[in-house]
Amino acid sequence: MTQAVAAGTLVGGTPLQVRVEVDVPPWLQHPDPLGCLARQDLFFPPDYTQHYRDRIEAAKALCADCPVRDLCLAWAVPQADLEGIWAATTPPDRRRLRRAAREAAA
C-alpha cells in the first residue's frame, strides 16, 4: 500500500490536504522507475474539477510516452474505487471506459 498526499487551496482560500492509499501494481513497485508516484501533486489532485485541470493535463502528458501505459490502463480500468491519474485517465474517464465496455458486451 502506497500513500499519496495532495494539497491545494479551495476557492475562497481554504487549504485542503487529501491522503489517498493505493495498492500499487507489481510493475510499478519501488523504486518508482517512471516517477509517477514521486509527482503526487500531479497524479493525485484533490478533485477532478476544472480548478485542477492544469495539474490533470500535466499528469496525462507525462503518461503519453510511458512504456507501461497499456499495463497501467489494463490494471486501472477495472478498479472502480481507484483514485488518481493512471494511464492518462481520471476516475471519471475510467468510469466512462467501464460503461462503454459493458455496453459493447451487451
C-alpha positions in Angstrom: 0.0 0.0 0.0 1.4 3.4 -1.0 0.2 6.7 0.4 -0.2 9.7 -1.7 -0.8 13.2 -0.3 -2.2 16.0 -2.4 -2.5 19.6 -1.1 -4.2 22.6 -2.5 -6.4 25.5 -1.8 -10.2 25.6 -2.3 -11.9 28.5 -3.8 -12.1 31.1 -1.1 -8.6 30.2 0.2 -9.4 27.3 2.5 -6.4 24.9 2.5 -7.1 21.3 1.6 -5.0 18.2 2.0 -6.1 14.8 0.8 -4.4 11.5 1.8 -5.1 8.5 -0.5 -3.8 5.0 -0.1 -3.4 2.9 -3.2 -2.4 -0.7 -3.9 0.5 -0.2 -6.4 0.6 -2.8 -9.1 3.7 -5.1 -9.1 5.2 -3.5 -12.2 5.3 -0.1 -10.5 6.8 -1.1 -7.2 9.7 0.8 -5.6 11.9 2.2 -6.7 9.4 4.2 -8.8 11.0 3.8 -12.2 8.7 6.1 -14.0 8.5 8.9 -11.5 4.7 8.7 -11.3 4.5 8.3 -7.5 7.1 11.0 -7.0 4.8 13.5 -8.6 1.9 13.0 -6.3 0.9 16.7 -6.7 0.1 15.9 -10.3 -1.2 12.4 -10.2 -3.4 12.7 -7.1 -5.2 16.0 -7.3 -7.7 16.8 -4.6 -10.6 16.5 -7.1 -11.1 16.4 -10.9 -12.8 19.7 -11.5 -11.8 22.5 -13.8 -9.9 24.1 -10.9 -7.2 21.3 -11.2 -7.3 21.0 -15.0 -3.7 22.2 -15.4 -2.4 19.5 -13.0 -4.5 16.8 -14.6 -3.4 17.7 -18.1 0.3 17.8 -16.9 -0.1 14.3 -15.4 -1.8 13.0 -18.6 1.0 14.4 -20.7 3.6 12.6 -18.6 1.7 9.4 -19.3 1.7 9.9 -23.0 5.1 8.3 -23.7 5.1 5.9 -20.8 6.4 2.4 -21.7 3.9 0.7 -19.3 0.9 2.8 -20.2 -1.0 -0.2 -21.6 -0.3 -2.3 -18.5 -1.3 0.6 -16.3 -4.6 1.1 -18.2 -5.4 -2.6 -18.1 -4.8 -2.5 -14.3 -6.6 0.7 -13.6 -9.8 0.5 -15.6 -11.4 -2.5 -13.7 -10.8 -0.8 -10.3 -14.0 1.2 -9.6 -12.6 2.9 -6.4 -9.2 3.8 -7.7 -8.2 7.5 -7.2 -5.6 9.4 -9.1 -4.4 9.7 -12.7 -3.4 6.3 -14.1 -2.5 5.7 -17.8 -3.7 9.3 -18.6 -7.2 8.6 -17.2 -9.0 10.1 -14.3 -11.7 8.3 -12.3 -14.5 9.8 -14.4 -12.6 8.7 -17.6 -12.3 5.2 -16.3 -16.0 5.1 -15.4 -16.8 6.0 -19.0 -14.4 3.3 -20.2 -16.1 0.7 -18.0 -19.6 1.8 -19.1 -18.6 1.6 -22.8 -17.1 -1.9 -22.3 -20.3 -3.1 -20.6 -22.5 -1.6 -23.4 -20.3 -3.2 -26.0 -20.6 -6.6 -24.3 -24.4 -6.3 -24.1 
